[in-house]
Amino acid sequence: MPVALPPAGFQATFSFLRAVVGDFTRDPALLPAAMELLSASHAAWQADLHAYGVLRKNAKRLGYRVPNPSAPNPNRPSHWYGAPREGALHAVWFWYSKGASDDVDVHSLAVALIERGRFTAAQREIFERVRAEPGDSWAIVRQMEVAVGSGRS
């Protein structure tokens, strides 16, 4: 069975689980709820992997041996299954609170998402520029992309 690291990373995922169900490290009674959330996310990911496998098998039969690199690929998940936007917003908050990026633009975009949950038109332009060349901030920029969705501001 494939195992992928959570798209937000272990620490941010652990923090997200605690934010959703409560601090299960202090109250073990909350652990089953955290495990249920994690299991549901894993099951949704597995369903996507299966659907992708069927799609790839059919594409290969038609002669398309190499998938389009820009096409979604669940072998490299980009979001938290079951709560993509919420997980991405939490990851942005988590990394911002840890000072994960020195880039001033990434910093200001993170603040906008944390405070308002969206970008203004001007921030969208900055985001598109940062997204084109994320540098060392690629992980947080990827989660910002999930949080704002394609084409939304």
C-alpha positions in Angstrom: 0.0 0.0 0.0 1.5 3.4 -1.0 2.3 5.8 1.8 2.8 9.5 1.1 4.0 12.2 3.5 1.1 14.6 4.2 1.3 17.5 1.7 1.7 19.9 4.6 4.4 17.8 6.3 4.3 15.9 9.6 4.4 18.8 12.0 1.7 20.9 10.2 -0.5 17.8 9.8 -0.1 17.0 13.5 -1.0 20.6 14.3 -4.0 20.4 12.0 -5.3 17.3 13.7 -5.0 18.9 17.1 -6.8 22.1 15.8 -9.7 20.0 14.5 -10.3 17.5 17.2 -8.5 19.0 20.2 -5.2 18.3 21.9 -5.2 14.5 21.9 -1.6 14.6 23.3 -3.1 15.8 26.6 -6.5 14.1 26.4 -6.1 10.5 25.0 -9.9 10.3 24.7 -9.6 12.6 21.6 -7.1 10.2 19.9 -9.9 8.1 18.2 -11.3 11.2 16.6 -7.9 12.2 15.3 -7.3 8.7 14.0 -10.8 8.7 12.3 -10.0 12.0 10.6 -6.6 10.7 9.5 -8.1 7.4 8.3 -10.8 9.2 6.3 -8.2 11.4 4.6 -6.1 8.3 3.8 -9.2 6.4 2.4 -10.0 9.4 0.2 -6.4 9.5 -1.0 -6.5 5.7 -1.7 -9.7 6.2 -3.8 -8.0 8.9 -5.8 -5.0 6.6 -6.3 -7.2 3.9 -7.6 -9.1 6.2 -10.0 -5.8 7.6 -11.2 -4.5 4.0 -11.8 -7.5 3.2 -14.0 -7.1 6.5 -15.9 -3.4 5.8 -16.5 -4.1 2.2 -17.6 -6.6 3.4 -20.2 -4.3 6.2 -21.3 -1.4 3.8 -21.8 -3.7 1.5 -23.8 -4.3 4.5 -26.1 -0.5 5.1 -26.4 -0.2 8.0 -23.9 2.8 6.5 -22.0 3.8 9.7 -20.1 1.3 11.7 -18.1 1.0 15.4 -18.5 3.3 16.9 -15.8 0.7 19.6 -15.0 -2.1 17.0 -14.5 -3.0 16.2 -10.9 -1.2 13.1 -9.6 -2.3 11.6 -6.3 1.1 9.9 -6.0 2.3 13.4 -5.0 -0.7 14.8 -3.1 -1.0 18.6 -3.1 -3.7 18.8 -0.4 -5.2 17.3 2.7 -7.9 14.9 1.5 -11.4 15.6 3.0 -10.6 19.2 3.9 -8.3 20.6 1.3 -8.9 24.3 1.9 -9.0 24.1 5.7 -5.8 21.9 5.7 -4.0 24.3 3.4 -5.0 27.4 5.4 -3.8 25.7 8.6 -0.5 24.8 6.9 0.0 28.4 5.8 -0.7 29.6 9.4 1.5 26.9 10.9 4.5 27.7 8.6 3.9 31.5 9.0 3.9 31.2 12.8 7.2 29.3 12.6 8.8 31.9 10.4 9.2 29.4 7.5 9.8 32.0 4.8 12.1 35.1 4.7 10.4 36.2 1.4 8.6 39.5 2.1 5.9 38.8 -0.5 5.3 35.3 0.8 5.0 36.7 4.3 2.5 39.4 3.3 0.5 36.8 1.3 0.4 34.5 4.3 -0.9 37.3 6.5 -3.7 38.0 3.9 -4.8 34.4 3.9 -4.6 34.0 7.7 -6.6 37.2 8.3 -9.1 37.2 5.4 -8.9 33.8 3.8 -8.4 35.3 0.3 -6.3 37.6 -1.8 -7.2 41.0 -3.2 -6.7 41.6 -6.9 -3.3 43.2 -6.2 -2.3 40.3 -3.9 -3.4 37.8 -6.6 -0.9 39.5 -9.0 1.9 39.2 -6.4 0.9 35.6 -5.8 1.1 34.7 -9.5 4.6 36.2 -9.6 5.7 34.3 -6.5 4.1 31.1 -7.7 6.1 31.3 -11.0 9.4 31.3 -8.9 8.7 30.2 -5.3 12.3 29.7 -4.4 12.7 28.2 -1.0 9.1 28.9 -0.2 7.6 26.3 -2.6 5.8 24.3 0.1 4.0 27.3 1.6 3.2 28.7 -1.9 1.8 25.3 -2.9 -0.6 25.3 0.1 -1.5 28.9 -0.7 -2.5 27.7 -4.2 -4.8 25.1 -2.7 -6.3 27.6 -0.2 -7.1 30.2 -2.8 -8.1 27.7 -5.5 -7.5 28.3 -9.2 -8.9 31.5 -10.5 -10.3 32.7 -7.2 -9.2 35.8 -5.4 
